[in-house]
């Protein structure tokens, strides 16, 4: 009988330890949920913050995420996106430079603009075509929806009196 009493006591201790661990896990889960919510909230309201590169203050360009607005970008990058969007189609860096007031006759003034365009491509704000022209992601989606809306419906030749 003594073995059964010892076994019961041992199982009771194990059960108590399991319940204590379960309670700790429940608390940890609630903390994780709160921290996750807080991080998501901070990310959604985050603005680009200045960083230091070579002792110079620079603005960090965020990656484009669903729901991200262009006002999360520094002002000069917003102007670049606006210039690309207002163009009749895909544009070269030179055309963007003309639109935003860069002296395009001097190559050394055009290269920093090209760097910003590439940075916007890398972060998902713009798209670069194989020929080096730039377009907004929205333009691409708009053209795709236009193609879908202009599909031709096949009509049998007899229906229009051709046969």
C-alpha positions as a printed Julia matrix, in Angstrom:
163×3 Matrix{Float64}:
   0.0    0.0     0.0
   2.91   2.27    0.72
   3.97   2.25   -2.96
   0.56   3.55   -4.01
   0.72   6.4    -1.49
   4.19   7.4    -2.68
   3.08   7.24   -6.31
   0.01   9.36   -5.55
   2.15  11.95   -3.78
   4.65  12.03   -6.65
   1.86  12.47   -9.22
   0.25  15.23   -7.17
   3.59  17.12   -7.11
   4.01  16.69  -10.86
   0.44  17.89  -11.45
   1.09  20.95   -9.31
   4.29  21.72  -11.26
   2.46  21.33  -14.6
  -0.33  23.67  -13.47
   2.2   26.29  -12.31
   4.01  26.08  -15.65
   0.71  26.37  -17.56
  -0.15  29.51  -15.58
   3.27  31.01  -16.37
   2.81  30.23  -20.06
  -0.61  31.91  -20.05
   0.94  35.06  -18.57
   3.79  34.96  -21.09
   1.28  34.58  -23.93
  -0.65  37.66  -22.78
   2.58  39.67  -22.55
   3.6   38.54  -26.05
   0.21  39.6   -27.45
   0.5   43.05  -25.85
   4.06  43.56  -27.06
   3.11  42.41  -30.58
   0.18  44.82  -30.66
   2.39  47.64  -29.43
   5.07  46.92  -32.04
   2.47  46.78  -34.82
   1.07  50.12  -33.65
   4.54  51.69  -33.53
   5.39  50.41  -37.01
   2.16  51.74  -38.49
   2.8   55.22  -37.11
   6.55  55.21  -37.68
   8.04  58.0   -39.74
  11.48  57.75  -41.26
  14.09  58.81  -38.77
  17.41  60.4   -39.56
  20.43  58.14  -39.47
  24.15  58.85  -39.54
  26.35  57.83  -42.47
  29.92  59.05  -42.56
  29.14  61.71  -39.97
  26.35  63.1   -42.15
  22.65  62.98  -41.26
  20.6   61.09  -43.84
  16.95  60.06  -43.98
  16.21  56.36  -43.97
  13.79  55.21  -46.65
  11.28  52.64  -45.35
  10.27  49.58  -47.32
   6.82  49.82  -48.81
   4.34  47.71  -46.87
   0.6   47.22  -47.35
  -1.18  50.35  -46.22
   2.01  52.45  -46.22
   1.49  55.97  -47.48
   3.95  58.06  -49.46
   3.97  60.68  -46.72
   6.16  58.22  -44.78
   8.92  59.21  -47.21
  11.08  62.32  -47.01
   9.75  65.25  -49.02
  12.24  64.98  -51.91
  11.35  61.31  -52.42
   7.64  62.21  -52.43
   8.36  64.73  -55.21
  10.16  62.05  -57.22
   7.24  59.63  -56.94
   4.82  62.41  -57.89
   6.9   63.23  -60.98
   6.97  59.57  -62.05
   3.22  59.23  -61.49
   2.38  62.41  -63.43
   4.36  61.31  -66.48
   2.41  59.91  -69.41
   4.2   56.58  -69.01
   7.5   55.13  -67.83
  10.22  57.79  -67.54
  14.0   58.03  -67.6
  15.9   59.6   -64.7
  16.58  62.65  -66.92
  12.82  63.29  -67.33
  12.28  62.98  -63.58
  15.16  65.41  -63.06
  13.51  67.96  -65.34
  10.25  67.61  -63.43
  11.82  68.08  -59.99
  14.21  70.86  -61.01
  17.56  69.07  -61.18
  20.16  70.52  -63.59
  20.18  67.56  -65.99
  22.97  69.01  -68.15
  25.45  68.12  -65.39
  25.86  64.36  -65.0
  27.12  64.7   -61.42
  23.79  66.3   -60.45
  21.73  63.61  -62.18
  23.49  60.64  -60.53
  22.2   61.36  -56.98
  18.66  61.46  -58.43
  19.25  58.14  -60.16
  20.42  56.77  -56.8
  17.19  57.91  -55.16
  15.13  56.32  -57.94
  16.98  53.02  -57.5
  16.53  53.25  -53.71
  12.77  53.7   -54.24
  12.8   50.63  -56.52
  14.72  48.59  -53.92
  12.23  49.58  -51.22
   9.2   48.7   -53.37
   7.89  52.23  -54.06
   8.75  52.27  -57.78
   9.42  49.73  -60.5
  12.37  49.83  -62.91
  11.79  48.43  -66.38
  14.52  46.49  -68.22
  15.24  49.52  -70.43
  16.08  51.68  -67.38
  12.82  53.62  -67.28
  10.87  53.99  -64.05
   7.18  53.65  -63.29
   5.05  53.55  -60.18
   3.69  50.26  -58.93
   0.22  51.77  -59.23
   0.75  52.42  -62.96
   1.5   48.75  -63.46
  -1.67  47.7   -61.64
  -3.75  50.3   -63.54
  -2.49  49.1   -66.93
  -3.24  45.49  -65.95
  -6.82  46.41  -65.01
  -7.14  48.41  -68.27
  -6.07  45.35  -70.27
  -8.7   43.3   -68.47
 -11.43  45.84  -69.17
 -10.63  46.14  -72.9
 -10.89  42.47  -73.8
 -12.5   41.71  -77.13
 -15.52  39.44  -77.14
 -15.6   36.96  -79.98
 -18.7   37.09  -82.15
 -19.61  34.37  -84.65
 -19.29  35.7   -88.24
 -22.85  34.57  -89.05
 -24.13  36.84  -86.28
 -22.9   39.92  -88.12
 -23.73  38.7   -91.64
 -20.2   37.93  -92.83
 -20.79  34.28  -93.77
